[in-house]
Each structure stands twice: as C-alpha cells, then as structure tokens.
Amino acid sequence: MSARRPTILLITVAVALLAAAASVRLVVAPNVTKLPGDTDQTVQYAGEATLLDSKALQSGDTAHALRSGVPVTVDRRIRVASTHGDTAVLEDTMTVHAGEQSLPSSKTYAIDRGSRKGTSPPASTPTEPSRGALSSAFPRAPPRTTPTRTTTRRPVRSCRSTTPEPLGARAGR
C-alpha cells in the first residue's frame, strides 16, 4: 500500500498542473493579450523624400518640379478613446511635416481588442470603416525569438596571392 501513495500523489500533481495549464491558456492568456483600455502610443518617424514642388509646377518650371532630399517627419498618436466589451474605439492622429508644409489627419476606428482587426463600432459611435488598417500598429504578441549573439561584421581584406604556392613553400622562409 505504501507504493501506491507516491503514484496517487504524482497523478494528483499531474492533474493539477494540467488544469493550471488549461486555465492559463483559456483564461489568462486571452485577457493579457487584449488591447488595454488606457493605450496611448506616440510614434515619430523621420527621413528624407523626393516631393513635387507645387510652386514650381504652377510657374511652369518643370525642370525643378521634383525636390529631392526634403526632410520629412511624421508624428502619429494612437490612443484608445473608449472600450465597449471586446471593442475599442481608437483615435489615430497623424501629422506629416514635409519641408514647410504640415498635413494633419485624424481618424477614428473601431477594432477588436483581441485580434486587433477592424470591427463594427458600438451604437451611436461615429467611426470610419476599418478592415485591418490598424493591425500593424499594435503587436499582437511579443515575437518568439531565441537569444542570439550580436556581432559586428567588418570587411576583411584578403592578402592572398592569385597564384597558388606549392605546399611547404612558406616553411623555408
């Protein structure tokens, strides 16, 4: 009878661990991966672009109509305005600064908090249609990566001659 006790104990522990794993997978994980109701992200991009110069086009100067190397910055803010169950209403405000011009835009979307895909908005909430437009703005889950060692690669200059030397020719030098 004493040999049965460890077996019963191991089976009980295994069942308890399986129940805990199932609850983590079915209850905890979906709630943790939902888009939080207090999300407020600001992203800034910067770079250069080639743009049409409207003043040059209006004056007929087509030779200088394209301006290259124009500094461009983008300020984008995405915040959750409200949540209704599994639906989040997002305000997406973006301003593009190109040269001397600023181009603001503001959109309101309804997305599913779990899948981050566009969905129908709650009643009496004016939004724009969204079908996957914001799925790239929020990561669904952290990427699964394995730890890797980063190295800096430098070009290696070869000092080898183009004509092969006979084996052992360098030994006598």
C-alpha positions as CSV (number, residue, x, y, z in Angstrom):
1,M,0.0,0.0,0.0
2,S,2.9,2.3,0.6
3,A,4.0,2.0,-3.1
4,R,0.5,3.4,-4.2
5,R,0.9,6.6,-2.3
6,P,3.6,8.2,-4.4
7,T,1.7,7.1,-7.6
8,I,-1.5,8.7,-6.4
9,L,0.4,11.8,-5.4
10,L,2.1,12.1,-8.8
11,I,-1.2,11.6,-10.6
12,T,-2.8,14.3,-8.5
13,V,0.0,16.7,-9.1
14,A,-0.1,16.0,-12.9
15,V,-3.9,16.6,-13.0
16,A,-3.4,19.9,-11.1
17,L,-0.7,21.0,-13.4
18,L,-2.8,20.2,-16.5
19,A,-5.7,22.1,-15.0
20,A,-3.4,25.1,-14.3
21,A,-2.1,25.0,-17.9
22,A,-5.6,24.9,-19.3
23,S,-6.7,27.8,-17.2
24,V,-3.6,29.9,-18.3
25,R,-4.3,29.1,-22.0
26,L,-8.0,29.6,-21.9
27,V,-8.5,32.3,-19.3
28,V,-5.3,34.2,-18.5
29,A,-3.7,34.5,-22.0
30,P,-6.7,36.0,-23.8
31,N,-7.2,38.6,-21.1
32,V,-3.5,39.5,-21.0
33,T,-3.2,39.9,-24.8
34,K,-6.2,42.2,-25.1
35,L,-5.5,45.8,-26.1
36,P,-5.6,47.8,-22.8
37,G,-8.2,50.5,-22.4
38,D,-5.5,53.1,-21.4
39,T,-3.4,52.6,-24.5
40,D,-1.8,55.8,-25.7
41,Q,1.2,55.4,-28.1
42,T,3.1,58.1,-29.9
43,V,5.4,57.2,-32.7
44,Q,7.7,59.6,-34.6
45,Y,9.3,58.9,-38.0
46,A,12.0,61.0,-39.7
47,G,13.7,60.8,-43.1
48,E,14.0,62.4,-46.5
49,A,11.8,62.2,-49.5
50,T,11.5,63.3,-53.1
51,L,8.4,65.5,-53.5
52,L,6.7,67.6,-56.2
53,D,7.1,71.3,-55.8
54,S,3.7,72.8,-56.4
55,K,5.1,76.3,-56.7
56,A,7.4,75.3,-59.5
57,L,4.6,73.4,-61.3
58,Q,2.3,76.4,-61.1
59,S,5.0,78.7,-62.5
60,G,5.7,76.2,-65.3
61,D,9.2,75.4,-64.2
62,T,9.0,71.6,-64.8
63,A,12.8,71.3,-64.6
64,H,12.7,72.0,-60.9
65,A,9.3,70.3,-60.2
66,L,10.9,67.5,-58.2
67,R,12.7,68.4,-55.0
68,S,14.8,65.6,-53.5
69,G,16.3,65.4,-50.0
70,V,13.3,67.2,-48.4
71,P,13.3,66.5,-44.7
72,V,10.1,64.7,-43.7
73,T,8.9,63.9,-40.2
74,V,5.7,62.1,-39.1
75,D,4.1,62.4,-35.7
76,R,1.5,59.7,-35.0
77,R,-0.5,59.2,-31.9
78,I,-2.9,56.3,-31.4
79,R,-5.0,56.2,-28.3
80,V,-8.0,54.3,-27.1
81,A,-10.9,56.7,-26.7
82,S,-13.3,54.2,-25.2
83,T,-13.9,50.5,-24.8
84,H,-17.1,48.6,-25.1
85,G,-16.5,45.0,-24.2
86,D,-14.2,43.5,-26.7
87,T,-14.3,46.6,-29.0
88,A,-12.0,49.5,-28.7
89,V,-12.6,52.9,-30.3
90,L,-9.3,54.3,-31.4
91,E,-8.3,57.9,-32.3
92,D,-5.5,57.9,-34.8
93,T,-4.0,61.4,-35.2
94,M,-1.1,61.9,-37.6
95,T,0.8,65.0,-38.8
96,V,3.2,64.8,-41.7
97,H,5.8,67.6,-41.8
98,A,7.3,67.9,-45.3
99,G,9.5,70.9,-45.9
100,E,7.5,74.0,-44.9
101,Q,4.1,72.1,-45.0
102,S,2.2,70.3,-42.3
103,L,-0.5,67.8,-43.3
104,P,-2.6,66.8,-40.3
105,S,-5.1,64.0,-40.4
106,S,-7.4,62.4,-37.8
107,K,-9.3,59.2,-38.0
108,T,-11.5,57.2,-35.5
109,Y,-11.6,53.4,-35.8
110,A,-13.3,50.5,-34.1
111,I,-11.2,47.4,-33.6
112,D,-11.5,44.1,-31.8
113,R,-9.3,44.3,-28.7
114,G,-8.1,40.7,-29.1
115,S,-7.4,40.3,-32.8
116,R,-6.7,44.0,-33.5
117,K,-8.7,43.8,-36.7
118,G,-11.4,46.3,-37.7
119,T,-14.9,45.6,-36.5
120,S,-18.3,47.3,-36.4
121,P,-18.4,50.2,-34.0
122,P,-20.7,50.4,-30.9
123,A,-24.0,52.0,-31.4
124,S,-24.0,55.8,-31.6
125,T,-20.2,56.0,-32.0
126,P,-19.1,57.6,-35.3
127,T,-16.1,55.8,-36.8
128,E,-14.6,55.2,-40.1
129,P,-14.6,51.8,-41.7
130,S,-11.5,49.8,-40.7
131,R,-10.6,46.4,-42.1
132,G,-7.2,45.5,-40.9
133,A,-5.9,49.1,-41.1
134,L,-4.5,49.2,-37.6
135,S,-3.4,45.6,-37.2
136,S,0.2,46.6,-38.0
137,A,0.2,49.5,-35.5
138,F,0.0,47.2,-32.5
139,P,2.0,44.0,-32.0
140,R,-0.3,41.0,-31.2
141,A,2.2,39.2,-29.1
142,P,5.9,39.5,-28.4
143,P,7.9,37.9,-31.1
144,R,9.2,34.4,-30.3
145,T,13.0,34.7,-30.7
146,T,15.8,32.7,-29.4
147,P,18.7,34.6,-27.8
148,T,21.3,35.3,-30.3
149,R,24.7,36.8,-30.0
150,T,25.1,40.0,-32.0
151,T,28.4,40.5,-33.8
152,T,29.8,43.4,-35.7
153,R,30.9,42.5,-39.2
154,R,33.7,44.3,-40.8
155,P,35.0,43.8,-44.3
156,V,38.1,41.6,-44.4
157,R,40.8,42.4,-46.9
158,S,42.4,39.4,-48.5
159,C,46.2,39.2,-48.6
160,R,46.3,36.1,-50.6
161,S,48.1,36.0,-53.9
162,T,46.3,34.8,-57.0
163,T,48.9,32.3,-57.9
164,P,49.0,29.2,-55.7
165,E,52.2,28.4,-53.9
166,P,53.4,24.8,-53.7
167,L,52.7,23.1,-50.4
168,G,55.6,23.8,-48.0
169,A,57.0,26.8,-49.9
170,R,56.4,29.1,-47.0
171,A,58.0,26.8,-44.5
172,G,61.5,27.6,-45.7
173,R,61.0,31.4,-45.3
